[in-house]
Amino acid sequence: MMIRAAIIALLGLALYVSFYPGSLNYDTIDIIRMGFVGDINDWHSPAASEFARWLYPVGMPDAFLIVQVAVAAYFAVEFVALLPRKSVGALSAIAWAIGLYTTALVVLCAAYVVKDMWIAILFAACGVRLTGANRKGWQVVADLALIAIAVLVRPACIIPAVPLVVASIASTRRVGWKVGAGASAVCVVLILALPAVVKNMSGARSDHPESPLFMYDIIGIGMRTVEPAKFVNDRLNSSYSLPELKQCYSAETVEPFLWGACPIDRLKLPLDHLVVSWAKAIMEHPAAYLRHRVWFNINLFESVDQPMGGWFNRPMFYEAEAGINSPRFAGQFPLPAGMKISMTPAESGVVLTSMVSFERAVSFLGMRYPLAWVLLSIVSILVVVSGGVARTGTAAIAVAVSSLLNTASFMALASYNGGRYLTWSMIGGVLSLTLAIVAVQTRKRATS
């Protein structure tokens, strides 16, 4: 135990030194900025902003990077320890090949200081922990803590978190299925309530993070009606012409209507009114809604725009005097006086190398395409069921279902075709297949 802990600590330190200062995006900077000035909203994560407020004196984004590489190091060591030590034909070789590929994806994620990577790494660590049998209560509590942190980062993560919660509680093998189901439901509700509790405690104001979904669907439905401009303008309190709407509406993102060529002030749209307008639009024009969503998802499944969201193409460096130094946000979002996140350029360093390596690793085996990880998750479930290892393969099934739910919820609820939001789906696909093969290989070794 002590030796493994020492290995995890050394690997975490090596990752921190290698990846420092990490690659930030505007979301992370905004999270830190809100914590620094004490003006927090719920567009990103009030919990993360509170974390930044507490630890800003220690140094930012060092604290985020430290936590991220620590969990990634834990995952890497624990996951590699699961891989077979004795060969059982080609099965062991396949497990090692996919396992090392999965480990590389998770470790390289740690170079990106952004909440999508936090979620993927936390869920991956939880998935590995689920492989034990007859686990103790404190182990389940640790699983739930990892899941709760991910949900605090992004509340929508509760959807893919459900199978992980159920598998964690079921792994104790000390309760019947009725009690287990009840305990799982209670835990899911409590974890889901955490973001609201933290939001209230932090005094965060509502920035309507749900509104882009409703706006995007209303616009998509409206563009397929007889009078698109009237349909959209009546519901979103806008005044755009049909040519303007056609220019801004796309199968990729709602962003032109948030801060692009056709901005709509979402804060002036009462959320309850927006929800009602959205529901009525779907009920009145279900075919138009389906065509809109199918169009979005066809574009998604052809290939996510870029695995890291389109503008993670180099490390970003920030100075209070210069504002945000990024091709996309240059001069638009100056940092508040006194706030400084100063980084030395690392374009030729390990950070850039890790980013390029991640891009190449994602492209390898076609992982840029959602269909690839969807198929891997389905294959993982089939391997577990056909191999007769349903009990020992619980972790594989939980991770596979979680990956599928993450993709499915994105298909139904997303308003932006950004690959970084699907990082857990990617990693979950290959992780579940590795866990499934390890479960089958372990059974074969035990019976040989």
WOMO-V487343 format. One record per backbone hydrogen bond with DSSP energy under -1.0 kcal/mol. NH is the residue of the N-H (numbers start at 1). CO is the residue of the C=O. E is the energy in kcal/mol with one decimal. If there is no record, write none. Layout:
BEGIN
[[NH | CO | E] [NH | CO | E]]
END
This chain:
BEGIN
[[5 | 1 | -2.3] [6 | 2 | -2.3] [7 | 3 | -2.2] [8 | 4 | -2.4] [9 | 5 | -2.4] [10 | 6 | -2.5] [11 | 7 | -2.6] [12 | 8 | -2.7] [13 | 9 | -2.3] [14 | 10 | -2.4] [15 | 11 | -2.6] [16 | 12 | -2.4] [17 | 13 | -2.6] [18 | 14 | -2.4] [19 | 15 | -3.0] [20 | 16 | -1.8] [22 | 19 | -2.4] [23 | 111 | -2.6] [29 | 25 | -1.9] [30 | 26 | -2.7] [31 | 27 | -2.2] [32 | 28 | -2.3] [33 | 29 | -2.8] [34 | 30 | -2.5] [35 | 31 | -1.7] [36 | 32 | -2.3] [37 | 33 | -2.4] [38 | 34 | -1.5] [42 | 205 | -1.5] [49 | 45 | -2.2] [50 | 46 | -2.4] [51 | 47 | -2.3] [52 | 48 | -2.3] [53 | 49 | -2.3] [54 | 50 | -2.3] [55 | 51 | -2.0] [56 | 52 | -1.3] [59 | 55 | -1.3] [63 | 59 | -1.4] [65 | 61 | -2.4] [66 | 62 | -2.9] [67 | 63 | -2.1] [68 | 64 | -2.3] [69 | 65 | -2.7] [70 | 66 | -2.0] [71 | 67 | -2.2] [72 | 68 | -2.1] [73 | 69 | -2.5] [74 | 70 | -2.1] [75 | 71 | -2.6] [76 | 72 | -2.5] [77 | 73 | -2.3] [78 | 74 | -2.4] [79 | 75 | -3.0] [80 | 76 | -2.3] [81 | 77 | -1.7] [82 | 79 | -1.1] [91 | 88 | -1.0] [94 | 90 | -2.4] [95 | 91 | -2.4] [96 | 92 | -2.6] [97 | 93 | -2.4] [98 | 94 | -2.7] [99 | 95 | -2.5] [100 | 96 | -2.7] [101 | 97 | -1.7] [102 | 98 | -2.5] [103 | 99 | -2.6] [104 | 100 | -2.4] [105 | 101 | -2.0] [106 | 102 | -2.3] [107 | 103 | -2.7] [108 | 104 | -2.6] [109 | 105 | -1.6] [111 | 108 | -1.6] [112 | 109 | -2.2] [113 | 23 | -2.1] [114 | 112 | -1.7] [117 | 114 | -1.3] [118 | 114 | -1.6] [119 | 115 | -2.3] [120 | 116 | -1.8] [121 | 117 | -2.6] [122 | 118 | -2.6] [123 | 119 | -2.6] [124 | 120 | -2.2] [125 | 121 | -2.3] [126 | 122 | -2.1] [127 | 123 | -2.6] [128 | 124 | -1.9] [129 | 125 | -1.7] [130 | 126 | -1.2] [131 | 128 | -1.5] [132 | 129 | -1.1] [135 | 171 | -1.5] [140 | 136 | -1.5] [141 | 137 | -2.3] [142 | 138 | -2.1] [143 | 139 | -2.1] [144 | 140 | -2.7] [145 | 141 | -2.0] [146 | 142 | -1.9] [147 | 143 | -2.2] [148 | 144 | -2.8] [149 | 145 | -2.1] [150 | 146 | -1.8] [151 | 147 | -2.3] [152 | 148 | -2.2] [153 | 149 | -1.8] [154 | 150 | -2.1] [157 | 154 | -2.4] [158 | 155 | -2.0] [159 | 156 | -1.5] [161 | 157 | -1.4] [162 | 158 | -1.1] [165 | 161 | -2.3] [166 | 162 | -2.5] [167 | 163 | -2.3] [168 | 164 | -2.0] [169 | 165 | -2.2] [170 | 166 | -2.6] [171 | 167 | -1.5] [172 | 169 | -1.2] [173 | 170 | -1.3] [180 | 176 | -2.7] [181 | 177 | -2.7] [182 | 178 | -2.3] [183 | 179 | -2.9] [184 | 180 | -2.5] [185 | 181 | -2.3] [186 | 182 | -2.4] [187 | 183 | -2.4] [188 | 184 | -2.6] [189 | 185 | -2.3] [190 | 186 | -2.6] [191 | 187 | -2.8] [192 | 188 | -2.5] [193 | 189 | -1.7] [197 | 193 | -2.1] [198 | 194 | -2.9] [199 | 195 | -2.4] [200 | 196 | -2.2] [201 | 197 | -2.4] [202 | 198 | -2.4] [204 | 199 | -1.8] [205 | 40 | -2.1] [211 | 208 | -1.2] [213 | 210 | -1.0] [214 | 210 | -1.1] [215 | 211 | -2.8] [216 | 212 | -2.8] [217 | 213 | -2.4] [218 | 214 | -2.3] [219 | 215 | -2.6] [220 | 216 | -2.6] [221 | 217 | -2.7] [222 | 218 | -2.7] [223 | 219 | -2.2] [224 | 221 | -1.7] [225 | 222 | -1.8] [231 | 227 | -2.4] [232 | 228 | -2.5] [233 | 229 | -2.7] [234 | 230 | -2.3] [235 | 231 | -1.1] [236 | 232 | -2.3] [245 | 241 | -2.3] [246 | 242 | -2.6] [247 | 243 | -1.7] [248 | 244 | -1.7] [249 | 245 | -2.7] [254 | 415 | -1.6] [257 | 254 | -2.4] [258 | 255 | -1.8] [259 | 255 | -2.5] [262 | 256 | -1.9] [264 | 257 | -2.4] [266 | 264 | -1.3] [268 | 265 | -1.3] [269 | 266 | -1.4] [274 | 270 | -2.6] [275 | 271 | -2.6] [276 | 272 | -2.2] [277 | 273 | -2.6] [278 | 274 | -2.3] [279 | 275 | -2.7] [280 | 276 | -2.7] [281 | 277 | -2.2] [282 | 278 | -2.0] [283 | 279 | -2.4] [284 | 280 | -2.6] [285 | 281 | -1.8] [289 | 285 | -2.2] [290 | 286 | -2.4] [291 | 287 | -2.3] [292 | 288 | -2.2] [293 | 289 | -2.5] [294 | 290 | -3.0] [295 | 291 | -2.1] [296 | 292 | -2.0] [297 | 293 | -2.7] [298 | 294 | -2.6] [299 | 295 | -1.7] [300 | 296 | -1.9] [301 | 297 | -2.9] [302 | 298 | -1.3] [303 | 299 | -1.0] [304 | 368 | -1.6] [309 | 306 | -2.5] [319 | 323 | -1.2] [323 | 319 | -1.6] [326 | 324 | -1.4] [330 | 326 | -1.7] [332 | 329 | -2.1] [339 | 336 | -2.0] [349 | 346 | -1.8] [353 | 349 | -1.8] [354 | 350 | -2.9] [355 | 351 | -2.1] [356 | 352 | -2.7] [357 | 353 | -2.5] [358 | 354 | -2.3] [359 | 355 | -2.3] [360 | 356 | -2.4] [361 | 357 | -2.8] [362 | 358 | -2.7] [363 | 359 | -2.0] [364 | 360 | -1.7] [366 | 363 | -1.8] [367 | 364 | -1.4] [369 | 366 | -2.0] [372 | 369 | -1.8] [374 | 370 | -2.1] [375 | 371 | -2.3] [376 | 372 | -2.0] [377 | 373 | -2.0] [378 | 374 | -2.1] [379 | 375 | -2.9] [380 | 376 | -2.3] [381 | 377 | -1.8] [382 | 378 | -2.2] [383 | 379 | -2.7] [384 | 380 | -2.1] [385 | 381 | -2.5] [386 | 382 | -3.0] [387 | 383 | -1.7] [388 | 385 | -1.2] [389 | 384 | -2.1] [393 | 389 | -2.4] [394 | 391 | -1.0] [397 | 393 | -2.2] [398 | 394 | -2.8] [399 | 395 | -2.6] [400 | 396 | -2.5] [401 | 397 | -2.9] [402 | 398 | -2.3] [403 | 399 | -2.5] [404 | 400 | -2.4] [405 | 401 | -2.8] [406 | 402 | -2.2] [407 | 403 | -2.0] [408 | 404 | -2.9] [409 | 405 | -2.9] [410 | 406 | -1.6] [411 | 407 | -2.4] [412 | 408 | -1.8] [413 | 409 | -2.4] [414 | 410 | -2.3] [417 | 252 | -4.1] [418 | 416 | -2.0] [421 | 418 | -1.1] [422 | 419 | -1.6] [423 | 420 | -1.4] [426 | 422 | -2.2] [427 | 423 | -2.6] [428 | 424 | -3.3] [429 | 425 | -1.6] [430 | 426 | -1.5] [431 | 427 | -2.7] [432 | 428 | -2.5] [433 | 429 | -1.5] [434 | 430 | -1.9] [435 | 431 | -2.5] [436 | 432 | -2.3] [437 | 433 | -2.4] [438 | 434 | -2.5] [439 | 435 | -2.0] [440 | 436 | -2.1] [441 | 437 | -3.0] [442 | 438 | -2.5] [443 | 439 | -1.7] [444 | 440 | -2.3] [445 | 441 | -2.2] [446 | 442 | -1.8] [447 | 443 | -1.5]]
END
